[in-house]
Amino acid sequence: MFTSYVQTVLQRCDELAMISQSPDYIDRRYLTNEHKLANKLVASWMEQAKMRTWQDEAGNQWGCYQSPYENAETLVIGSHLDTVPNSGKYDGILGVLLPLGLMQWFADNSIDLPFNLEIVGFADEEGTRFGTTLLGSRAVAGTWLDRWAGLLDKNEVTVAAALREFGLNINNIHNASRAESNIMGFVEVHIEQGPVLESQHLPVGIVSGIAGAKRYKIDIEGHAGHAGTVPMALRQDAIAGAAEMILAIEQAAIEHEVVATVGQIQSQTNAVNVISGNATISLDVRSLDNDKRDQCIEQIKQKLAHIAQMRGLKVAEHLTHEADATLCHPEIMAQLETACEMNNIKPFVLSSGAGHDAMAMADLCPTGMLFVRCAKGISHNPAESVNFEDVRDSLLVLKSYVEQLAKQYGESSELVA
């Protein structure tokens, strides 16, 4: 019965993919004209589903399927509408358009709920423009930091100036907070961004938690020299030191059972015939266990210091990002597991190594996540892909979750229409 609704969800993903600041690939960043156009289009689809719509002071797009009952609480479902450069069609976007398909089904069948159901398209989960992630959801959670007003993009435009150009006012951004509202929970639907569900031959999975991450910029200082005249034993080669340090990072991660990644390597000299005098590497360490993550980082620092001393180098670490692990709410997890069983889908629990808006929303209310299988686990890539049947199954699971929650809510509340 959901065939047409699933088709609409996937068609809308295609349509949103056309809104890009690049003619060659999908690229939609915070507070750009493309951000504004995407919000406007999604708002029009929300209105078709009989939802009241608004854009908040941080640029997040909202729609509310209003309950007929007085003083009803609110369930929020959503994800993000921004993308990384050269992205796929579904990361974040599916998590907004799939519940919107469910709202359209409720509207078409004149179904009332005992709580308000809001859908949110968060404005800046990826952090691509200003380098700090979750700006949209942090504003909603009431954890916005005033210093973010001065963050700069690559053209040295501040967040405050970009908001002004977008038609918003940085002085009003705290009004985006829902900290004083009666939100009962937040559920995020998202493609898995990994191969686990595919390996289990399952269309959906229930997320247990989101790994906490710390990121560093590591500067390595050596001594530049001529590639042909400085003997190997007398070199202070920053790139050679970086290489040994990267292998030490890999080994520390294996020993501590965490994941650690060096994704960037830069040499200041960057000449074919010059020994590198300065190099910079990035470091990203993640785990569902904050203590285990931090113990690994301490060992990494000790190893890097030892390597630097042995090679006559100097090394300095600079923390650039920090987010603790977020565990999903046990009750929401149990309800999502029941919703899977109601649709003859084996409940399967897995963790998320990637960050999500649910991390920020956990500071506001109980949160849960539903992962949708994606082909080969590919994400942040034009090859990102989902299939029709998995989207249908995800929609059915979400429907069952909302319906069982409505039944439980109605039984435990005194509702007045």
Secondary structure, 3 states (H helix, E strand, C coil): CCHHHHHHHHHHHHHHHCCCCCCCCCCCCCCCHHHHHHHHHHHHHHHHCCCEEEECCCCCEEEEECCCCCCCCEEEEEEECCCCCCCCCCCCCHHHHHHHHHHHHHHHCCCCCCCEEEEEEECCCCCCCCCCCCHHHHHHHCCCCHHHHHCECCCCCEHHHHHHHHCCCHHHHHHHCCCCCCEEEEEEEEECCCCHHHHHCCCEEEEEEECEEEEEEEEEECECEECCCCCHHHCECHHHHHHHHHHHHHHHHHHHCCEEECCCEEECCCCCCEECCEEEEEEEEEECCHHHHHHHHHHHHHHHHHHHHHHCCEEEEEEEEEECCEECCHHHHHHHHHHHHHCCCCCCEEEECCCCHHHHHCCCCCEEEEEECCHHHCCCCCCCCCCHHHHHHHHHHHHHHHHHHHHHHHHHCCCCC
